[in-house]
Amino acid sequence: MVIDQQELELSAQILRAIAHPLRMRILSFIDGHKSINVNKIYTSLGLEQSITSQHLRILRNAGLVRTERDGKFVKYSIDYSRMRTAGGAVQQFLSIEMGAQSAA
């Protein structure tokens, strides 16, 4: 079985993006609201606007959150299909590695 290197690199980018406790809190908060604007995110979580925006940019660049303009607000939602893709690539890699270790 061949590992899709591009998919694995995408998964690594996603894992790096979520490997921060604050980004996990932000993702969890967005998940609980399905779609929410940045003002409510930083206000509800007690964060500075600039810090929240930095972390949302990382999540957006990794493709974990989508944005939608609603008037003067930008709403964020989670891209669950992107997360599933990353999870699938990691599982594929681990199953290949575990199989190789068993055969050795």
C-alpha positions as CSV (number, residue, x, y, z in Angstrom):
1,M,0.0,0.0,0.0
2,V,1.3,3.5,-0.9
3,I,1.0,6.5,1.3
4,D,-0.4,9.6,-0.4
5,Q,2.4,12.0,0.6
6,Q,0.3,15.1,-0.3
7,E,-2.6,13.9,1.9
8,L,-0.1,13.1,4.8
9,E,1.4,16.6,4.5
10,L,-2.0,18.2,4.6
11,S,-2.8,16.1,7.7
12,A,0.4,17.2,9.4
13,Q,-0.5,20.9,8.7
14,I,-3.9,20.3,10.2
15,L,-2.5,18.6,13.3
16,R,0.0,21.4,13.8
17,A,-2.9,23.9,13.6
18,I,-4.9,22.1,16.2
19,A,-2.0,21.3,18.5
20,H,-2.5,24.5,20.4
21,P,-4.8,24.6,23.5
22,L,-6.3,28.0,22.6
23,R,-7.1,26.9,19.0
24,M,-8.7,23.7,20.4
25,R,-10.9,26.0,22.6
26,I,-11.8,28.2,19.7
27,L,-12.7,25.1,17.5
28,S,-14.7,23.7,20.4
29,F,-16.6,27.0,20.8
30,I,-17.3,27.3,17.1
31,D,-18.5,23.6,17.0
32,G,-20.9,24.4,19.8
33,H,-22.4,27.2,17.8
34,K,-22.2,25.8,14.3
35,S,-21.5,29.3,12.9
36,I,-20.4,32.4,14.9
37,N,-18.8,35.7,14.3
38,V,-15.3,36.6,15.5
39,N,-16.6,39.2,18.0
40,K,-18.7,36.7,19.9
41,I,-15.7,34.3,19.8
42,Y,-13.2,36.6,21.5
43,T,-15.8,38.2,23.8
44,S,-17.2,34.8,25.0
45,L,-13.8,33.3,25.5
46,G,-12.3,36.4,27.2
47,L,-9.6,36.8,24.6
48,E,-8.0,39.8,22.9
49,Q,-9.3,40.4,19.4
50,S,-5.8,40.4,17.9
51,I,-4.9,37.0,19.5
52,T,-8.2,35.5,18.4
53,S,-7.7,36.7,14.8
54,Q,-4.2,35.3,14.7
55,H,-5.4,31.9,15.8
56,L,-8.4,32.0,13.4
57,R,-6.0,32.8,10.6
58,I,-3.9,29.7,11.4
59,L,-7.1,27.6,11.5
60,R,-8.3,29.1,8.2
61,N,-5.0,28.6,6.5
62,A,-5.1,24.9,7.5
63,G,-8.6,24.7,6.0
64,L,-10.2,23.8,9.3
65,V,-12.6,26.7,9.4
66,R,-14.7,28.4,6.7
67,T,-15.6,32.0,6.6
68,E,-18.8,33.7,5.4
69,R,-19.5,37.4,5.3
70,D,-22.7,38.4,7.0
71,G,-23.0,42.2,6.6
72,K,-20.1,43.7,8.4
73,F,-19.4,40.5,10.3
74,V,-17.4,37.4,9.3
75,K,-18.9,34.2,10.6
76,Y,-16.7,31.1,11.2
77,S,-17.8,27.5,10.9
78,I,-15.8,24.2,11.0
79,D,-15.0,22.4,7.8
80,Y,-15.7,18.9,9.1
81,S,-14.9,17.2,5.7
82,R,-11.3,18.6,5.9
83,M,-10.9,17.2,9.4
84,R,-12.2,13.8,8.2
85,T,-9.7,13.8,5.3
86,A,-6.8,14.5,7.7
87,G,-8.0,11.9,10.1
88,G,-8.2,9.3,7.3
89,A,-4.7,10.0,6.0
90,V,-3.3,9.7,9.5
91,Q,-5.1,6.4,10.1
92,Q,-3.9,5.1,6.7
93,F,-0.3,6.0,7.6
94,L,-0.6,4.4,11.0
95,S,-2.1,1.2,9.7
96,I,0.7,0.9,7.1
97,E,3.4,1.5,9.7
98,M,1.8,-0.9,12.2
99,G,1.6,-3.5,9.4
100,A,5.3,-3.0,8.5
101,Q,6.3,-3.3,12.2
102,S,4.3,-6.5,12.5
103,A,6.0,-8.0,9.5
104,A,9.5,-7.2,10.7
